[in-house]
């Protein structure tokens, strides 16, 4: 009799695939967030690097964002010019219109509508105004050198710095044995930014040294070719003060525009006995606040701006908190004339307001005007020069 032994059931063939499928799904569930996080980290790093690069870039190029819509009268003599209406083209005051190989001085608004603005042309300094040309509003107004721009005698001089001989303009004044004004332009600008102060300084008989610093056109570069937000450039200001002292200066007034203001305040603590006064025009009084403002203008979340600032600090070895001047205001012992503009889209004004408010009584003369960045002179030249002249009489 035969006995049939039941066969042992074969293992279910589907089990291993089920197990592998679960593992595969698990890997996908873990891998997707890792990939997303990696991409986010990469994006944050890329944006932060780009933002820091913008801040550190040395760039003296000129953009021409406007198109001349019409020219009335000969293009080489006074008439009017019609431009697209925006805050810059419609703002009252004294301005220049520049285009490739050309410059004209603009007078008041004489016509226009919601889309266009017609301004008087007071003089065509160079070139020919042509309809359709690409142009820009120039708040420096003047170009060339002090003699060409303003009819003021000057000397081209050099002063020695850590990176080599540095060019400067010296307007002699009544005598070298007086207080000198050391004029320090802003980031990616040049000595021409200081033209607007020259007549008022000259009227006081004071020598004025308008300086270039490292990475300027025609000046020695820094080792890395980067803008250091004043953290190395201030040494050039210190060298310029040394030049003034060696050539007869009995004291100095430090006069800084924008980043030049940050450099001025960095130099001040080591020279308080020799600095008779400080003039600040739209100064950077806190780099953290200013970079936050510029990040906000670019619609960056604050955490991204914070990361970018950390990257920037590491790239050039700067501590941005060293440039928060609000901390030093209560101990201020040098008179300061401070100009700020209500529509400044470049530099944060809040730290300047706090600085003026928390300094000892009478130490800061704060003048608030309309206008954009470093445009306090442009909106009302007589008022600006009157405030500057009064201050210089008091401190020099």
Residue pairs with C-beta under 8 A, 6 or more apart in sequence:
44 304
44 307
45 307
47 300
47 304
47 308
48 304
48 307
48 308
48 310
48 311
49 308
49 311
51 295
51 298
51 300
51 304
51 305
51 308
51 311
51 312
52 308
52 309
52 311
52 312
52 315
55 227
55 229
55 291
55 294
55 312
56 226
56 227
56 228
56 229
56 312
56 315
56 316
57 188
57 226
57 227
58 188
58 215
58 225
58 226
58 227
59 188
60 188
60 189
60 190
60 216
60 217
62 98
62 136
63 136
64 98
64 99
64 100
64 134
64 135
64 136
65 134
65 136
66 83
66 84
66 89
66 134
66 135
66 136
66 137
67 84
67 132
67 133
67 134
67 135
68 81
68 82
68 83
68 97
68 99
68 129
68 130
68 131
68 132
68 133
68 134
68 135
69 82
69 83
69 84
69 116
69 131
70 81
70 82
70 118
70 131
71 79
71 80
71 81
71 82
71 129
71 130
71 131
72 79
72 80
72 81
72 82
72 118
73 79
73 80
73 121
75 124
75 128
75 129
75 130
76 124
76 128
76 129
77 124
78 120
78 121
78 122
78 123
78 124
79 120
79 121
79 129
80 110
80 111
80 118
80 119
80 120
80 121
81 97
81 104
81 106
81 118
81 119
81 121
81 129
82 111
82 112
82 116
82 117
82 118
82 119
83 89
83 97
83 116
83 117
83 118
83 119
83 135
84 115
84 116
84 117
85 112
85 113
85 114
85 115
85 116
85 117
87 343
87 372
88 95
88 137
88 372
89 117
89 119
89 137
90 109
90 112
90 117
91 370
91 371
91 372
91 375
91 378
91 379
92 108
92 109
92 379
93 371
93 375
93 378
93 379
93 380
93 381
94 105
94 106
94 141
94 377
94 378
94 381
95 105
95 106
95 137
95 138
95 139
95 141
95 378
96 103
96 104
96 105
96 106
96 125
96 137
96 138
96 139
96 140
96 141
96 142
96 143
97 103
97 104
97 106
97 119
97 121
97 129
97 135
97 136
97 137
97 138
98 104
98 135
98 136
98 137
98 138
98 143
99 127
99 129
99 130
99 133
99 134
99 135
99 136
100 133
100 134
101 126
101 127
102 124
102 126
102 127
102 128
102 129
102 133
103 124
103 125
103 126
103 127
103 138
103 143
104 121
104 122
104 123
104 124
104 125
104 129
105 121
105 122
105 123
105 125
105 141
106 119
106 120
106 121
106 122
106 137
107 119
107 120
107 121
107 122
108 119
108 120
109 117
109 118
109 119
110 118
110 119
110 120
111 117
111 118
112 118
121 129
125 143
126 143
139 372
139 374
139 375
139 378
140 189
140 192
140 193
140 195
140 196
141 195
141 196
141 378
142 149
142 150
142 192
142 195
142 196
143 149
143 192
144 192
145 154
145 169
146 152
146 153
146 154
146 169
146 171
146 195
146 198
146 210
147 153
147 154
149 192
149 195
150 195
150 198
150 199
152 171
152 198
152 199
152 202
153 171
153 172
154 169
154 170
154 171
154 172
155 169
155 170
155 172
156 167
156 168
156 169
156 170
157 167
157 168
157 169
157 170
157 209
157 243
158 165
158 166
158 167
158 168
159 165
159 166
159 168
159 209
159 211
159 239
159 240
159 242
159 243
160 166
160 239
160 243
161 213
161 214
161 220
161 235
161 236
161 239
162 235
162 236
162 239
163 214
163 220
163 221
163 222
163 223
163 236
164 220
165 220
166 211
166 212
166 213
166 214
166 219
166 220
166 236
166 239
166 240
167 212
167 216
167 218
167 219
168 191
168 209
168 210
168 211
168 212
168 240
168 243
169 191
169 208
169 209
169 210
170 207
170 208
170 209
171 198
171 201
171 202
171 207
171 208
171 209
171 210
172 207
173 180
173 201
173 202
173 205
173 206
173 207
173 208
174 205
174 206
175 205
175 207
175 248
176 207
176 247
176 248
176 249
177 248
177 249
177 250
178 205
178 206
178 207
178 248
178 249
178 250
178 396
179 206
179 249
179 250
179 251
179 252
179 253
179 276
179 395
179 396
180 206
180 207
180 208
180 209
180 244
180 249
180 251
180 252
180 253
181 197
181 201
181 206
181 207
181 208
181 209
181 252
181 253
181 255
181 392
182 209
182 211
182 237
182 240
182 241
182 244
182 252
182 253
182 254
182 255
183 191
183 194
183 197
183 208
183 209
183 210
183 211
183 255
183 260
184 211
184 213
184 237
184 254
184 255
184 256
184 257
184 260
184 261
184 263
184 264
185 191
185 192
185 193
185 194
185 210
185 211
185 257
185 258
185 260
186 193
186 256
186 257
186 258
186 259
186 260
186 261
186 282
186 374
187 227
187 229
187 258
187 259
188 227
189 257
189 258
190 212
190 216
190 217
191 210
191 211
191 212
191 216
193 257
193 374
194 208
194 210
194 255
194 257
196 377
196 378
196 381
196 384
197 208
197 255
197 279
197 377
197 388
198 208
198 210
199 385
200 384
200 385
200 388
200 389
200 392
201 208
201 388
201 392
202 208
203 385
203 389
204 389
204 392
204 393
204 396
206 253
206 392
206 396
207 244
207 249
209 240
209 243
209 244
211 236
211 237
211 240
212 218
212 219
213 219
213 233
213 236
213 237
213 263
214 220
214 221
214 222
214 232
214 233
214 236
215 221
215 222
215 225
215 226
215 227
215 233
222 228
222 232
224 316
226 315
226 316
227 233
228 316
228 318
229 259
229 262
229 284
229 287
229 316
229 318
229 320
229 323
230 259
230 260
230 262
230 263
230 266
230 284
230 323
231 266
231 316
231 317
231 318
231 322
231 323
233 259
233 263
234 262
234 263
234 266
234 267
237 254
237 263
237 264
237 266
237 267
238 267
238 270
238 271
241 252
241 254
241 267
241 271
241 274
244 252
245 252
245 274
251 274
251 275
251 276
251 396
252 271
252 274
252 275
252 276
253 275
253 276
253 277
253 278
253 279
253 392
253 395
253 396
254 264
254 267
254 268
254 275
254 277
254 278
254 279
255 264
255 278
255 279
255 281
256 262
256 263
256 264
256 265
256 278
256 279
256 280
256 281
256 283
257 281
257 282
257 283
257 374
258 281
258 282
258 283
258 284
258 346
258 347
258 373
258 374
259 284
260 283
261 280
261 281
261 282
261 283
261 284
261 285
262 283
262 284
262 285
262 287
262 323
264 278
264 280
264 283
265 278
265 280
265 283
265 285
265 323
265 325
265 328
266 322
266 323
268 275
268 278
268 334
269 328
272 333
272 334
275 334
276 334
276 335
276 395
276 396
277 334
277 335
277 336
277 337
277 391
277 392
277 394
277 395
277 396
278 334
278 335
278 336
278 337
279 336
279 337
279 339
279 388
279 391
280 336
280 337
280 338
280 339
280 352
281 339
281 374
281 376
281 377
282 339
282 340
282 341
282 344
282 346
282 347
282 373
282 374
282 375
282 376
283 338
283 347
283 352
284 290
284 323
284 347
285 323
285 324
285 325
285 326
285 348
285 351
285 352
285 355
286 323
286 324
286 325
286 326
286 348
286 350
286 351
287 320
287 323
287 324
288 309
288 320
288 321
288 323
288 324
289 324
289 348
289 350
289 351
290 346
290 347
290 348
291 305
291 308
291 309
291 312
291 320
292 302
292 305
292 348
293 346
293 347
293 348
294 346
295 302
295 304
295 305
295 308
296 302
296 305
297 345
300 308
309 320
312 318
312 320
313 319
313 320
324 351
325 351
325 355
326 351
326 354
326 355
326 358
329 354
329 355
329 356
329 358
329 359
329 364
330 358
330 359
330 360
332 359
332 360
332 363
332 364
333 360
333 363
334 363
335 363
335 364
335 365
335 391
335 394
335 395
336 359
336 363
336 364
336 365
337 364
337 365
337 367
337 387
337 388
337 391
338 352
338 355
338 356
338 364
338 365
338 366
338 367
339 367
339 369
339 376
339 384
339 387
340 349
340 352
340 353
340 366
340 367
340 368
340 369
340 376
341 349
341 368
341 369
341 370
341 371
341 372
341 373
341 374
341 375
341 376
341 379
342 349
342 368
342 369
342 370
342 371
343 370
343 371
343 372
344 372
344 373
345 372
345 373
346 372
346 373
347 373
352 366
353 366
355 364
356 364
356 366
365 387
365 391
367 376
367 384
367 387
369 375
369 376
369 379
369 380
369 383
369 384
370 379
371 378
371 379
376 384
377 384
377 385
